[in-house]
Amino acid sequence: MNDSGKCVSRREFLQKIILGGCLLSVKPMRLFSRMATASSEAPVPAFRFDYRTTAVRHLAELQAEFEALKSAGQISDNPKFRAIIDKFSFNLPENFRDAKTVIVLATFTPLSLVNIQYAGNVYQFFMPPQYSDDGISLDDLTATLRRTVLQEKDYRLERARYLFLKRLAVRSGLAQYGRNNITFVEGMGSFITLYAFLTDYQSPTDNWQELKMMKSCQKCMICRRACPNQCIRDEKFVIDAGRCTTLYNESAGEIPQWIAPTAHNALMGCMRCQYGCPANQTVIKKTTQLEDISEAEVQQILSGAIDEPTREILQRKLRDFYPVTKREYLPIITRNLKLLLPSA
């Protein structure tokens, strides 16, 4: 949902999710299915987070860096990829030109597993972080920042949209890049959701830093070997996002034939370059288990004819996994499940 509580369009959603590229946010701007009212006195639920503050003036530097990368041909020219990222920028919104500080926030979003019952067998697949509702509302986030950063003062605080959150997180000192171009936060690994907020509060702390790759990545090639599509390259740090499985299985349409059937491992997205990463081995232990999808429910998904009661059950079991939140998205999960299950 967007800030008004209405469901965002598929196009808006794609513009907000992680696509595995060096510069993208990833659904860090995700769907919020539970919105508290402004007058709600309910306590903010406990959730794991970390943040950094940096001066707004650095956004212009980031915009210049991005333009330089494009000019140097470092960014994938894949049309599907560029249609999304070309709408992002580091420019301040017209209605908040007097913003002084950017707050970059990461919340811990665990990996999930789901059991699929099919043809008398049980198959287990990944549900990567950020694809389902984690129970944290936008109001929860703003309340937390008002308490921890703004000290309950009446400063303006607005969620920043269409920023390249991963690069901003690294430059702010909150995260470091992995060789796979995914960002890692201390104690959370890559299982994070990123957000940015603008405020007219002048933070005394500017955590700006140079781009950093984790030291553990310098001699490690685990993610490069694990990637089925050779997205991670030796000669360039920026991955070839146009070859990332995630770019294709998040949206409707046919999957390119050059993506091998064995590349698929999740209901959506891909965990190949993250699951075996040494930086994730502690947080992987916090993986959650979703409710099983029954044989009858699976058969409806595969048929592409899901009745409304079953759709509502799937929405609950998969925690508002967005392809089951609206009927027009259902062909996506039908296609993806057929790719995962043998002889489906």
N, C-alpha and C positions, 0 to 999 in steps of 0.2 A: 504494500500500500504506500501511497505517498503521504505527505504530511497532513493532508486533509482527510485521510482515512479511506480514500478511494483507491481501487486497484489500478496499478500503473499498466500501461500497454506493454506488449512484448518488446516493442522497439525501445521503450524507455528502460525496460529491465535489462536488455542486452547492453545498453549503454552504461550500465552501472555495475556489471559483474566482472570478476577477474577472468581474464582470457589467457593468462600465462605469459603475456608479454611484459617486457621490462618496465613499461611506463603505465600500465593500466591499473585501475582500481578494481577490483574485483567483486564485484558485488559487495564490495565493502559498502557500497550504498545498496543495501539489500532491501527486500520487501519487509515492511513492518505490518504484521497482522494483528498485533495487539496494541492499541493506542489508548493511553490514559488521557483523561480530560485534564485541562489546565488546572482545574480546581480540585483534582483528586488529592485526597490526603493519604492514600494508600502508601505504605512504605516502599522505597525503591528496593527491588529484589537484589540480593547479593550476586555479583558477577565479577569475574576476574578481568582486570583491565590495567593498562598502562598508558601514559600519555607524555607528550612533549609539547613545549610552546616554542614558537619561532616568530620573528617579525614579519609582517605582511610584505615588506619591501622585497623579501627574497623570492616572492612569487614571480616577479619579473625576470629574475635570474633563471628560474626553472623554465619559464616560457622560452627564453633565449636558448637554453640547453636543448629543449625539445626541437626547436626550429633548426638548430645546428645538426641534430641527429637525422632529421628528415632530409636536410640538404646533402648530408654525407651518404645518404642511401643506407643508413643503419636500421631504419624501420621497415618492416615488411610492407611490400606494395600489394599484398593480397587484397583484392577488392572488398571481400567480406570483412576483413580486419580493418581496413582503412575507413570503410563506411561508418564504423563505430568510433574509432579513436580520433578521427578528424573533427569530431564535434566536441572534443575535450580541449581544455586550455587551462592556464594558470591565471587568467585574468580575473580581477575583482568584479563582482556583479555591480551593475549600474546603481542599484539601490543601497549599496553598502560601501561606498568609496572611502568612508572615514574609518573603516576597520583598521585596527592596529596590530592585532595578534592572530596568528593561526594556531589553533589547538589541534594536534593530531592524536587520535585516540585509537587504541587497539583493544578489542575484547577477545577473550579466548573462546574459540568456537570449535568444540571437539569434532573429530572425525566420527562418523556413525557407520554402522553395518546394518544390513537388512537381509533377512532370510526370505528367499523366494521358493515357494513350494510348486514343483512342476514335474509332471510325468512320474510321480511316485518318489521323486528325489527332492532334496533341499539344497539350493544353491545360495551362496552368500556373496553379496556384492557391496561395494563401498557406496556410501552417500557422503561425498566430500563436504568439508565445512562450508557453510553459508547458503546451501541450497534449500534448507528447511528453516522453519522458525525456531529461534533459540530462546524465545520468551522475553527478550529484551526490547522494550519499546523506545521510540525516539525520546519520549518524555523521561524515561529512565536515564538515558544518556545525558540529556541536558541537565536534569536534576543532579546527577553525579558531578558534572563539570562545574555547575554553580556552587556546589559544596566544596569541591576540592581545589578548583582553580580560581574562581571568582569570589570565593569566601562569602557567598550569599549576597554579594553586592548587586545592585540593580543595573548591571551592564547589559548591553544588547548582546545576544548570543544567537547566531544563525548557522544552521548546517550549510556547509559549502558543497556545492554540487559541480559535477563535471570536471573535477580535478584529477590529475594522475596521482592517485593516492600512494602507490607504492614508492614512487620516486620521492614524493614529499615525505613519506615516513622515514626513508633512509637519510635524506638530507637533514631532517629534524633531529636525528639521533635516536629515534624510537626503534628503528629496525636496521637490519643489514641485509644486503642481497645474498642469495645463494647463487651458485653457478647456474641454476635453472631459472634465474631471474625472478624467482618468487622471494618475497620478503619474510624474514624470520625475526621474531621478537623474543628476547631473553625470557625463558620460562614458559613460553607458549609455542615455540617452534613456528612452523608456517600455518598452524591451525588458528588463524586469526581473521577477524573482520575489521577493516580499517574505516575510519571516519575522519572528516575534517570539519572544524567549526571555526567561524570567524567571530571576532568580538572587538568592541571598541575599548576593551580593557588593555592597558599598556603593560604587558608582562615584563617583569624585571629580568627574566631569563630568556635568552635567545640561544637555543641549542643547535644552531646551524653548524653543519659539518660537511666534510667532503664525502663523496660517495664511497661506500665501503662494501666489500665482499667479505663474508665470514672467513676467518683464517683457516678454519677446518676445510674450506672448499678449495684452497689453493693447490693441494696435491691430490684431491679426491675427484674421482670420475664416476661415482656410483650413479648419479642422476643421468649423466650423459649416456652411460651404457644401458640404463633402464628405459630411456625414451624410445618407444617403438618407431617413431617417425623421424628420428635424427634432428629434432628441433634445436638441440643444444650443440653449439658449434665450437670448434677449437679456435678458429681464426677471428671470431667476433664474440664479444661478451653478450650482446643483445641476441636473444634467441630468434629463430625463424618462426614467429607466431603464426604465420600462414600455414604451417604444417602441424600445428597443435590439434590433437583430437578434440579438445575442449571447444575450440572455435566452431566445430561442426556439429557436435552432438547436443549443444545447447539450443540450437535453433531448428526450425522446420526444414525439410528438404532431404535430399539424398546425401548419404555419406560418400565422400570420394572413394573410388575403388582402390586408390593407392594406400588407404588406411587398412591394414591387415585386420581380419576378424579377431585375432588374438590381442589386438591393441585395446579392445574395450574391456573395462574392468569396473565400471561404476554406472549407476542409474543415470548419471549425468556428470560431465567433467571427466577427469582422469587423475589417478593417484600414483602413476608409475614413477614420477620423479620425486615424489614426496615421501612415499611409504618407507622406502629403504634408506632415507637420508639419516645419517647419524645424529643430526641436530633435532630430529623428531622422535628419537627412540624413547625418551622419557614421557612425552605428551601422548604418544600412541597408546600408552597404558591407560589413558583416560577415555579411550574410545567407548562410545555409547552404542547400545543395541536398540534398534527400532522394532516395532511390532512386526511379526511375520506376516507376509502376504500369502493368503491361502490359495490353494489350487483353483478354486472357483473364481477368485478375484483375478488371478493371473490369466485365466482363460478369457475373462472379459477384456482385460487390457490387450491381450494379443489379438483378439477379434476386432478391436477398435470400436466396439459397441458397448460402452460402459454405461450402465443405467445410473440414475441419479443417486439412489441409496448407496450403491457401491462406490461411486465417486466420492461421496461424503465420508465413507469409511476409510478410503485410501487417503483422503485429505487429513484425517485424524491420525492414521497410522504413520504416515510419512511427514507429519508435522508441517502441514501447509506447503509441501513440496510443490512449487508453482505449476508444473505441467498438469497437476490434478486440481488446481484451484479454478480453472476455467475450461469449459468444454473445447474451446478452439485450440487449446494447448495439448489436448490428449494425444493427438497423433505423434507427438514427440516422444512420450513415454512408451507408446506402442512400438515405435521404430527401435528405440534404444533397448527395450527388453528383448525384442526379437534378435538383436545383435548379440546379446549376452547369453541367451539360452540356446543350448544345442538343439538343432533341428526344429526350432520354433517356427 
